[in-house]
Amino acid sequence: MAKMHVVTPAGAGTDLADHDNLQEDGATALVWVADRAHKYRNTGVEMLRIEKGAGAATMTVTTHAPDQYGLPLPDRTIAIAANSDEWYAPLSQGAHNERSGDDEKYTSIKFSNIAGLKVTIVKPPETVR
């Protein structure tokens, strides 16, 4: 498991190609393994850009929120089409962030098929004035 780098574009723009698949610790390339989770710091505003090559995949987002009876809710699954380049809306902090420990405030995602996979997590910058 690696902690993924979150990109915050500058006011003048940011080339996202330079930020695909980076670990949080800097410029070490992230290595995806099928059905192995990686995490990113989730403040509830980050969008996910997912580029997928050959073969569809399922993205699984770990859920940490209980249902109304205190029982664990199932993880969220999202279908990722083959040969696609899509943006995905922010994920809920309340449902998906870890509650304690070293990974508190991090959300975990994994993919069933990693062929041609690139993931970029983008946090919107402050308003440019």
Summary of the structure (lengths in Angstrom):
residues: 129
radius of gyration: 14.8
end to end distance: 38.2
largest distance: 48.2
contacts: 348
relative contact order: 0.32
helix: 6%
strand: 37%
